[in-house]
Amino acid sequence: MPKKAVLFVAVLILMSISIMGCAKGNEFVGKWVNDKDKNDVATITSNGDSYYWEDKDGKFPSTYKDGFLAIHTGIGDVYASINNTGKMEHTVMGKKAGTYSKK
């Protein structure tokens, strides 16, 4: 097999492995800024399957499930999801509480 073909196949295999290795929920990880209030910043981090939402109110453990990040506040859960434009929507008690852009 020519060297270029072998290299091409190797690159395809590595790309496939890296795509399969991407964990669901990692799209939330990063710094997010509220579109209407630039002082409202949320930073989401992960440690394996564990996630954390950190903002001006504190750092809260979070869980990813079915496309949503459930933020456990201690008095109930609030949720975040990524919409089709790549923005994160934050909902509290079923009502939209803010739209965030990733920075």
MMTF fields as JSON, N, C-alpha, C and O atoms, coordinates in Angstrom:
{
  "mmtfVersion": "1.0.0",
  "mmtfProducer": "UNKNOWN",
  "numBonds": 411,
  "numAtoms": 412,
  "numGroups": 103,
  "numChains": 1,
  "numModels": 1,
  "chainsPerModel": [1],
  "groupsPerChain": [103],
  "chainIdList": ["A"],
  "bondAtomList": [4, 2, 8, 6, 12, 10, 16, 14, 20, 18, 24, 22, 28, 26, 32, 30, 36, 34, 40, 38, 44, 42, 48, 46, 52, 50, 56, 54, 60, 58, 64, 62, 68, 66, 72, 70, 76, 74, 80, 78, 84, 82, 88, 86, 92, 90, 96, 94, 100, 98, 104, 102, 108, 106, 112, 110, 116, 114, 120, 118, 124, 122, 128, 126, 132, 130, 136, 134, 140, 138, 144, 142, 148, 146, 152, 150, 156, 154, 160, 158, 164, 162, 168, 166, 172, 170, 176, 174, 180, 178, 184, 182, 188, 186, 192, 190, 196, 194, 200, 198, 204, 202, 208, 206, 212, 210, 216, 214, 220, 218, 224, 222, 228, 226, 232, 230, 236, 234, 240, 238, 244, 242, 248, 246, 252, 250, 256, 254, 260, 258, 264, 262, 268, 266, 272, 270, 276, 274, 280, 278, 284, 282, 288, 286, 292, 290, 296, 294, 300, 298, 304, 302, 308, 306, 312, 310, 316, 314, 320, 318, 324, 322, 328, 326, 332, 330, 336, 334, 340, 338, 344, 342, 348, 346, 352, 350, 356, 354, 360, 358, 364, 362, 368, 366, 372, 370, 376, 374, 380, 378, 384, 382, 388, 386, 392, 390, 396, 394, 400, 398, 404, 402, 408, 406],
  "bondOrderList": [1, 1, 1, 1, 1, 1, 1, 1, 1, 1, 1, 1, 1, 1, 1, 1, 1, 1, 1, 1, 1, 1, 1, 1, 1, 1, 1, 1, 1, 1, 1, 1, 1, 1, 1, 1, 1, 1, 1, 1, 1, 1, 1, 1, 1, 1, 1, 1, 1, 1, 1, 1, 1, 1, 1, 1, 1, 1, 1, 1, 1, 1, 1, 1, 1, 1, 1, 1, 1, 1, 1, 1, 1, 1, 1, 1, 1, 1, 1, 1, 1, 1, 1, 1, 1, 1, 1, 1, 1, 1, 1, 1, 1, 1, 1, 1, 1, 1, 1, 1, 1, 1],
  "groupList": [{"groupName": "MET", "atomNameList": ["N", "CA", "C", "O"], "elementList": ["N", "C", "C", "O"], "formalChargeList": [0, 0, 0, 0], "bondAtomList": [1, 0, 2, 1, 3, 2], "bondOrderList": [1, 1, 2], "singleLetterCode": "M", "chemCompType": "L-PEPTIDE LINKING"}, {"groupName": "PRO", "atomNameList": ["N", "CA", "C", "O"], "elementList": ["N", "C", "C", "O"], "formalChargeList": [0, 0, 0, 0], "bondAtomList": [1, 0, 2, 1, 3, 2], "bondOrderList": [1, 1, 2], "singleLetterCode": "P", "chemCompType": "L-PEPTIDE LINKING"}, {"groupName": "LYS", "atomNameList": ["N", "CA", "C", "O"], "elementList": ["N", "C", "C", "O"], "formalChargeList": [0, 0, 0, 0], "bondAtomList": [1, 0, 2, 1, 3, 2], "bondOrderList": [1, 1, 2], "singleLetterCode": "K", "chemCompType": "L-PEPTIDE LINKING"}, {"groupName": "ALA", "atomNameList": ["N", "CA", "C", "O"], "elementList": ["N", "C", "C", "O"], "formalChargeList": [0, 0, 0, 0], "bondAtomList": [1, 0, 2, 1, 3, 2], "bondOrderList": [1, 1, 2], "singleLetterCode": "A", "chemCompType": "L-PEPTIDE LINKING"}, {"groupName": "VAL", "atomNameList": ["N", "CA", "C", "O"], "elementList": ["N", "C", "C", "O"], "formalChargeList": [0, 0, 0, 0], "bondAtomList": [1, 0, 2, 1, 3, 2], "bondOrderList": [1, 1, 2], "singleLetterCode": "V", "chemCompType": "L-PEPTIDE LINKING"}, {"groupName": "LEU", "atomNameList": ["N", "CA", "C", "O"], "elementList": ["N", "C", "C", "O"], "formalChargeList": [0, 0, 0, 0], "bondAtomList": [1, 0, 2, 1, 3, 2], "bondOrderList": [1, 1, 2], "singleLetterCode": "L", "chemCompType": "L-PEPTIDE LINKING"}, {"groupName": "PHE", "atomNameList": ["N", "CA", "C", "O"], "elementList": ["N", "C", "C", "O"], "formalChargeList": [0, 0, 0, 0], "bondAtomList": [1, 0, 2, 1, 3, 2], "bondOrderList": [1, 1, 2], "singleLetterCode": "F", "chemCompType": "L-PEPTIDE LINKING"}, {"groupName": "ILE", "atomNameList": ["N", "CA", "C", "O"], "elementList": ["N", "C", "C", "O"], "formalChargeList": [0, 0, 0, 0], "bondAtomList": [1, 0, 2, 1, 3, 2], "bondOrderList": [1, 1, 2], "singleLetterCode": "I", "chemCompType": "L-PEPTIDE LINKING"}, {"groupName": "SER", "atomNameList": ["N", "CA", "C", "O"], "elementList": ["N", "C", "C", "O"], "formalChargeList": [0, 0, 0, 0], "bondAtomList": [1, 0, 2, 1, 3, 2], "bondOrderList": [1, 1, 2], "singleLetterCode": "S", "chemCompType": "L-PEPTIDE LINKING"}, {"groupName": "GLY", "atomNameList": ["N", "CA", "C", "O"], "elementList": ["N", "C", "C", "O"], "formalChargeList": [0, 0, 0, 0], "bondAtomList": [1, 0, 2, 1, 3, 2], "bondOrderList": [1, 1, 2], "singleLetterCode": "G", "chemCompType": "PEPTIDE LINKING"}, {"groupName": "CYS", "atomNameList": ["N", "CA", "C", "O"], "elementList": ["N", "C", "C", "O"], "formalChargeList": [0, 0, 0, 0], "bondAtomList": [1, 0, 2, 1, 3, 2], "bondOrderList": [1, 1, 2], "singleLetterCode": "C", "chemCompType": "L-PEPTIDE LINKING"}, {"groupName": "ASN", "atomNameList": ["N", "CA", "C", "O"], "elementList": ["N", "C", "C", "O"], "formalChargeList": [0, 0, 0, 0], "bondAtomList": [1, 0, 2, 1, 3, 2], "bondOrderList": [1, 1, 2], "singleLetterCode": "N", "chemCompType": "L-PEPTIDE LINKING"}, {"groupName": "GLU", "atomNameList": ["N", "CA", "C", "O"], "elementList": ["N", "C", "C", "O"], "formalChargeList": [0, 0, 0, 0], "bondAtomList": [1, 0, 2, 1, 3, 2], "bondOrderList": [1, 1, 2], "singleLetterCode": "E", "chemCompType": "L-PEPTIDE LINKING"}, {"groupName": "TRP", "atomNameList": ["N", "CA", "C", "O"], "elementList": ["N", "C", "C", "O"], "formalChargeList": [0, 0, 0, 0], "bondAtomList": [1, 0, 2, 1, 3, 2], "bondOrderList": [1, 1, 2], "singleLetterCode": "W", "chemCompType": "L-PEPTIDE LINKING"}, {"groupName": "ASP", "atomNameList": ["N", "CA", "C", "O"], "elementList": ["N", "C", "C", "O"], "formalChargeList": [0, 0, 0, 0], "bondAtomList": [1, 0, 2, 1, 3, 2], "bondOrderList": [1, 1, 2], "singleLetterCode": "D", "chemCompType": "L-PEPTIDE LINKING"}, {"groupName": "THR", "atomNameList": ["N", "CA", "C", "O"], "elementList": ["N", "C", "C", "O"], "formalChargeList": [0, 0, 0, 0], "bondAtomList": [1, 0, 2, 1, 3, 2], "bondOrderList": [1, 1, 2], "singleLetterCode": "T", "chemCompType": "L-PEPTIDE LINKING"}, {"groupName": "TYR", "atomNameList": ["N", "CA", "C", "O"], "elementList": ["N", "C", "C", "O"], "formalChargeList": [0, 0, 0, 0], "bondAtomList": [1, 0, 2, 1, 3, 2], "bondOrderList": [1, 1, 2], "singleLetterCode": "Y", "chemCompType": "L-PEPTIDE LINKING"}, {"groupName": "HIS", "atomNameList": ["N", "CA", "C", "O"], "elementList": ["N", "C", "C", "O"], "formalChargeList": [0, 0, 0, 0], "bondAtomList": [1, 0, 2, 1, 3, 2], "bondOrderList": [1, 1, 2], "singleLetterCode": "H", "chemCompType": "L-PEPTIDE LINKING"}],
  "groupTypeList": [0, 1, 2, 2, 3, 4, 5, 6, 4, 3, 4, 5, 7, 5, 0, 8, 7, 8, 7, 0, 9, 10, 3, 2, 9, 11, 12, 6, 4, 9, 2, 13, 4, 11, 14, 2, 14, 2, 11, 14, 4, 3, 15, 7, 15, 8, 11, 9, 14, 8, 16, 16, 13, 12, 14, 2, 14, 9, 2, 6, 1, 8, 15, 16, 2, 14, 9, 6, 5, 3, 7, 17, 15, 9, 7, 9, 14, 4, 16, 3, 8, 7, 11, 11, 15, 9, 2, 0, 12, 17, 15, 4, 0, 9, 2, 2, 3, 9, 15, 16, 8, 2, 2],
  "groupIdList": [1, 2, 3, 4, 5, 6, 7, 8, 9, 10, 11, 12, 13, 14, 15, 16, 17, 18, 19, 20, 21, 22, 23, 24, 25, 26, 27, 28, 29, 30, 31, 32, 33, 34, 35, 36, 37, 38, 39, 40, 41, 42, 43, 44, 45, 46, 47, 48, 49, 50, 51, 52, 53, 54, 55, 56, 57, 58, 59, 60, 61, 62, 63, 64, 65, 66, 67, 68, 69, 70, 71, 72, 73, 74, 75, 76, 77, 78, 79, 80, 81, 82, 83, 84, 85, 86, 87, 88, 89, 90, 91, 92, 93, 94, 95, 96, 97, 98, 99, 100, 101, 102, 103],
  "secStructList": [7, 7, 2, 2, 2, 2, 2, 2, 2, 2, 2, 2, 2, 2, 2, 2, 2, 2, 2, 2, 6, 7, 7, 6, 6, 4, 4, 4, 7, 3, 3, 3, 3, 3, 1, 1, 7, 6, 6, 7, 3, 3, 3, 3, 3, 3, 3, 6, 6, 3, 3, 3, 3, 3, 3, 6, 6, 3, 3, 3, 3, 3, 3, 3, 3, 6, 6, 3, 3, 3, 3, 3, 7, 1, 1, 7, 3, 3, 3, 3, 3, 3, 7, 6, 6, 1, 7, 3, 3, 3, 3, 3, 6, 6, 3, 3, 3, 3, 3, 3, 3, 3, 7],
  "xCoordList": [0.863, 0.0, 0.91, 1.874, 0.611, 1.444, 1.457, 0.49, 2.572, 2.745, 1.646, 1.196, 1.202, 0.154, -1.165, -1.894, -1.471, -2.705, -2.658, -3.653, -1.507, -1.346, -1.497, -2.176, -0.867, -0.975, -2.425, -2.904, -3.123, -4.529, -5.394, -6.222, -5.214, -5.976, -5.658, -6.562, -4.402, -4.011, -4.663, -5.149, -4.678, -5.314, -6.81, -7.365, -7.465, -8.902, -9.179, -10.138, -8.354, -8.535, -8.364, -9.171, -7.331, -7.106, -8.253, -8.671, -8.756, -9.889, -11.126, -11.846, -11.368, -12.523, -12.431, -13.421, -11.249, -11.045, -11.258, -11.89, -10.744, -10.887, -12.34, -12.792, -13.075, -14.5, -15.289, -16.145, -15.02, -15.746, -15.415, -16.244, -14.219, -13.801, -14.398, -14.285, -15.032, -15.621, -16.83, -17.793, -16.768, -17.85, -19.018, -18.827, -20.207, -21.4, -21.362, -21.005, -21.731, -21.733, -20.559, -20.601, -19.502, -18.328, -18.592, -17.806, -19.677, -20.014, -20.346, -20.324, -20.651, -20.96, -19.692, -19.724, -18.6, -17.386, -16.831, -16.646, -16.572, -15.998, -16.596, -17.34, -16.255, -16.746, -17.902, -17.794, -19.016, -20.232, -20.627, -20.606, -20.987, -21.37, -22.811, -23.187, -23.619, -25.02, -25.097, -24.418, -25.922, -26.037, -26.592, -26.283, -27.395, -27.998, -27.271, -27.456, -26.454, -25.727, -24.314, -24.078, -23.378, -21.992, -21.301, -20.254, -21.872, -21.317, -21.772, -21.242, -22.747, -23.267, -22.474, -22.758, -21.482, -20.579, -20.674, -20.644, -20.786, -20.798, -19.618, -19.375, -18.9, -17.811, -18.187, -18.491, -18.162, -18.507, -17.245, -16.556, -16.961, -15.794, -16.248, -17.362, -15.366, -15.687, -14.492, -13.341, -14.819, -13.818, -14.353, -15.028, -14.038, -14.617, -16.087, -16.442, -16.951, -18.393, -19.039, -20.249, -18.252, -18.779, -18.598, -17.581, -19.586, -19.542, -19.78, -20.394, -19.278, -19.497, -19.858, -19.225, -20.876, -21.302, -20.835, -21.181, -20.053, -19.573, -19.952, -19.674, -20.594, -20.96, -20.84, -20.261, -21.373, -21.239, -21.898, -21.588, -22.794, -23.492, -22.784, -23.164, -21.76, -21.029, -20.699, -20.847, -20.251, -19.886, -20.835, -20.967, -21.501, -22.548, -22.254, -21.912, -22.387, -22.234, -23.357, -24.479, -23.023, -23.988, -23.903, -22.884, -24.99, -25.072, -25.575, -26.545, -24.911, -25.35, -26.267, -25.954, -27.41, -28.302, -29.206, -29.844, -29.247, -30.163, -30.102, -31.136, -28.894, -28.728, -28.872, -28.76, -29.117, -29.283, -28.219, -27.767, -27.831, -26.969, -27.842, -28.357, -28.01, -28.787, -27.831, -26.891, -28.087, -27.245, -27.92, -29.034, -27.253, -27.827, -27.49, -26.362, -28.472, -28.234, -28.39, -28.023, -28.922, -29.174, -30.619, -31.112, -31.303, -32.735, -33.575, -34.759, -32.946, -33.619, -32.665, -31.61, -33.051, -32.208, -32.642, -33.831, -31.669, -31.919, -31.212, -30.318, -31.596, -31.116, -30.497, -30.847, -29.575, -28.964, -28.982, -28.826, -29.172, -29.114, -28.466, -28.443, -27.945, -27.339, -28.369, -28.854, -28.702, -29.694, -29.022, -27.81, -29.811, -29.29, -28.351, -27.735, -28.228, -27.282, -25.982, -25.083, -25.881, -24.681, -24.677, -23.671, -25.791, -25.898, -26.472, -27.227, -26.098, -26.605, -27.814, -27.761, -28.891, -30.087, -30.214, -30.133, -30.413, -30.488, -31.949, -32.558, -32.507, -33.905, -34.027, -33.329, -34.931, -35.224, -36.725, -37.519, -37.106, -38.513, -39.277, -40.419, -38.616, -39.245, -39.294, -39.806, -38.77, -38.786, -37.375, -36.432, -37.253, -35.949, -35.414, -36.069, -34.216, -33.614, -32.478, -32.043, -31.993, -30.907, -30.353, -30.456, -29.76, -29.076, -27.621, -27.321, -26.72, -25.296, -24.543, -24.907, -23.485, -22.582, -21.259, -20.79, -20.664, -19.392, -18.255, -18.203, -17.359, -16.196, -14.917, -13.841],
  "yCoordList": [-1.175, 0.0, 1.239, 1.296, 2.219, 3.428, 4.148, 4.086, 4.835, 5.522, 6.547, 6.696, 7.261, 8.27, 7.62, 8.179, 6.467, 5.771, 5.29, 5.38, 4.783, 4.325, 5.508, 5.408, 6.617, 7.816, 8.292, 8.656, 8.293, 8.71, 7.825, 8.333, 6.527, 5.589, 5.798, 5.767, 6.007, 6.237, 7.496, 7.506, 8.561, 9.813, 9.6, 10.086, 8.889, 8.606, 7.823, 8.112, 6.85, 6.045, 6.914, 6.825, 7.752, 8.633, 9.628, 9.897, 10.169, 11.103, 10.4, 10.955, 9.188, 8.425, 8.141, 8.257, 7.771, 7.478, 8.733, 8.674, 9.876, 11.097, 11.557, 12.066, 11.389, 11.769, 10.863, 11.34, 9.569, 8.634, 8.89, 8.635, 9.391, 9.628, 10.879, 11.073, 11.733, 12.958, 12.611, 12.009, 12.991, 12.672, 13.629, 14.816, 13.105, 13.947, 14.856, 14.434, 16.09, 17.052, 17.996, 19.07, 17.611, 18.475, 19.764, 20.706, 19.825, 21.058, 22.186, 23.358, 21.838, 22.839, 23.428, 24.542, 22.705, 23.117, 24.402, 24.505, 25.379, 26.646, 27.821, 27.663, 29.0, 30.251, 30.767, 30.867, 31.097, 31.559, 32.921, 33.13, 33.846, 35.196, 35.445, 35.198, 35.943, 36.248, 37.321, 38.344, 37.089, 38.022, 39.384, 40.391, 39.436, 40.702, 41.351, 42.543, 40.603, 41.136, 40.577, 39.472, 41.325, 40.865, 40.581, 39.935, 41.056, 40.758, 39.399, 38.904, 38.801, 37.488, 36.44, 36.162, 35.872, 34.916, 33.581, 33.53, 32.518, 31.162, 30.397, 30.45, 29.696, 28.846, 27.412, 27.078, 26.574, 25.16, 24.34, 24.464, 23.499, 22.628, 21.181, 20.899, 20.276, 18.855, 18.132, 18.545, 17.037, 16.147, 14.745, 14.171, 14.204, 12.916, 13.094, 13.88, 12.36, 12.466, 13.53, 13.738, 14.207, 15.241, 16.611, 16.884, 17.459, 18.822, 19.788, 19.444, 21.01, 22.063, 23.355, 23.727, 24.035, 25.35, 26.343, 26.21, 27.336, 28.339, 29.719, 30.071, 30.493, 31.87, 32.713, 32.261, 33.92, 34.837, 34.289, 34.746, 33.327, 32.76, 31.561, 31.104, 31.044, 29.906, 28.861, 29.083, 27.724, 26.595, 25.448, 25.036, 24.93, 23.932, 22.674, 22.759, 21.506, 20.264, 20.158, 20.61, 19.549, 19.436, 18.062, 17.379, 17.668, 16.368, 16.527, 17.244, 15.854, 15.864, 14.675, 13.546, 14.938, 13.841, 14.315, 15.364, 13.532, 13.754, 15.163, 15.748, 15.71, 17.016, 18.196, 19.347, 17.924, 18.987, 18.869, 17.775, 20.02, 20.056, 20.482, 21.6, 19.599, 19.91, 20.457, 19.781, 21.704, 22.353, 22.202, 22.688, 21.532, 21.218, 22.348, 22.441, 23.198, 24.4, 24.182, 25.054, 23.049, 22.801, 23.075, 22.544, 23.902, 24.163, 23.744, 24.068, 23.021, 22.556, 22.64, 23.271, 22.004, 21.984, 23.063, 23.348, 23.655, 24.507, 23.841, 23.019, 24.182, 23.442, 24.353, 25.528, 23.79, 24.477, 23.529, 22.317, 24.102, 23.327, 24.195, 25.422, 23.546, 24.252, 24.259, 23.207, 25.464, 25.536, 25.329, 25.122, 25.385, 25.074, 26.161, 25.96, 27.296, 28.337, 28.266, 29.08, 27.298, 27.135, 27.953, 28.0, 28.596, 29.37, 28.486, 27.55, 28.801, 28.034, 28.765, 29.965, 28.03, 28.581, 28.033, 26.825, 28.93, 28.597, 28.734, 29.783, 27.699, 27.752, 27.493, 26.653, 28.237, 28.096, 27.883, 28.695, 26.787, 26.442, 26.457, 26.911, 25.95, 25.829, 27.111, 27.109, 28.206, 29.481, 29.892, 29.735, 30.426, 30.857, 31.978, 33.004, 31.77, 32.746, 33.505, 34.529, 33.036, 33.734, 32.94, 31.714, 33.671, 33.064, 33.48, 34.661, 32.53, 32.754, 32.404, 31.477, 33.163, 32.877, 32.396, 32.888, 31.427, 30.87, 31.813, 32.315, 32.042, 32.919, 32.153, 32.726],
  "zCoordList": [0.0, 0.0, 0.0, 0.764, -0.845, -0.884, 0.462, 1.22, 0.75, 2.032, 2.284, 3.42, 1.238, 1.409, 1.83, 2.65, 1.286, 1.635, 3.085, 3.805, 3.506, 4.885, 5.84, 6.862, 5.501, 6.327, 6.398, 7.472, 5.27, 5.229, 6.124, 6.881, 6.045, 6.866, 8.344, 9.179, 8.672, 10.072, 10.616, 11.746, 9.818, 10.252, 10.464, 11.449, 9.564, 9.721, 11.001, 11.717, 11.279, 12.496, 13.736, 14.661, 13.774, 14.929, 15.108, 16.234, 14.011, 14.103, 14.648, 15.478, 14.186, 14.658, 16.15, 16.872, 16.606, 18.024, 18.848, 19.903, 18.388, 19.174, 19.216, 20.242, 18.129, 18.122, 19.045, 19.791, 19.012, 19.878, 21.343, 22.217, 21.621, 22.991, 23.614, 24.824, 22.817, 23.355, 24.214, 23.738, 25.463, 26.383, 26.18, 25.918, 26.302, 26.265, 27.481, 28.581, 27.269, 28.354, 28.304, 28.902, 27.594, 27.537, 26.768, 26.865, 26.008, 25.304, 26.283, 25.908, 27.533, 28.555, 29.184, 29.706, 29.14, 29.849, 29.239, 28.026, 30.109, 29.667, 30.407, 31.375, 29.931, 30.523, 29.681, 28.459, 30.344, 29.676, 30.236, 31.449, 29.349, 29.746, 29.323, 28.178, 30.274, 30.003, 28.926, 29.014, 27.91, 26.793, 27.213, 26.574, 28.263, 28.701, 29.87, 30.119, 30.587, 31.732, 31.715, 32.203, 31.162, 30.996, 32.329, 32.352, 33.443, 34.767, 35.291, 36.286, 34.627, 35.001, 34.22, 33.055, 34.887, 34.242, 34.971, 36.2, 34.211, 34.772, 34.175, 32.969, 35.026, 34.571, 34.898, 36.043, 33.879, 34.058, 33.851, 32.838, 34.838, 34.778, 34.91, 35.349, 34.524, 34.686, 35.28, 35.142, 35.947, 36.503, 36.273, 37.127, 35.103, 34.746, 34.418, 33.54, 35.128, 34.918, 35.787, 35.709, 36.614, 37.499, 36.862, 36.224, 37.04, 36.531, 37.681, 38.691, 37.501, 38.489, 37.775, 36.788, 38.279, 37.804, 38.857, 40.03, 38.451, 39.391, 38.876, 37.73, 39.749, 39.424, 40.689, 41.677, 40.671, 41.817, 43.079, 44.18, 42.94, 44.095, 44.705, 45.783, 44.033, 44.577, 43.531, 42.329, 44.018, 43.16, 43.472, 44.624, 42.427, 42.618, 41.803, 40.624, 42.438, 41.681, 40.655, 40.882, 39.525, 38.432, 37.799, 37.893, 37.152, 36.513, 35.087, 34.838, 34.15, 32.75, 32.497, 32.877, 31.849, 31.455, 30.324, 30.416, 29.269, 28.151, 27.572, 27.25, 27.438, 26.824, 27.769, 27.346, 29.038, 30.03, 31.111, 31.449, 31.643, 32.802, 33.973, 33.989, 34.952, 36.154, 37.194, 37.612, 37.613, 38.604, 39.954, 40.152, 40.883, 42.185, 43.165, 43.65, 43.448, 44.251, 45.752, 46.54, 46.153, 47.573, 47.953, 48.949, 47.169, 47.411, 46.21, 46.122, 45.288, 44.078, 42.902, 42.975, 41.837, 40.648, 39.661, 39.52, 38.984, 37.834, 36.661, 36.865, 35.451, 34.289, 33.245, 33.131, 32.491, 31.361, 30.171, 30.318, 29.0, 27.761, 26.689, 26.795, 25.663, 24.54, 23.413, 22.998, 22.918, 21.837, 20.48, 20.408, 19.406, 18.071, 17.531, 16.485, 18.209, 17.787, 18.594, 18.389, 19.506, 20.309, 21.586, 22.294, 21.884, 23.13, 24.226, 23.962, 25.454, 26.588, 27.164, 27.431, 27.35, 27.96, 29.371, 29.592, 30.313, 31.729, 32.15, 31.937, 32.736, 33.158, 34.656, 35.225, 35.27, 36.688, 36.812, 36.336, 37.456, 37.641, 36.306, 36.233, 35.256, 33.953, 33.139, 32.02, 33.679, 32.956, 32.582, 33.357, 31.368, 30.887, 31.772, 31.957, 32.316, 33.224, 32.567, 33.092, 31.446, 30.765, 29.615, 29.565, 28.685, 27.553, 27.628, 27.8, 27.502, 27.659, 26.39, 25.666, 26.135, 25.027, 25.592, 26.618, 24.908, 25.374, 24.99, 23.867, 25.924, 25.689, 25.784, 25.615]
}
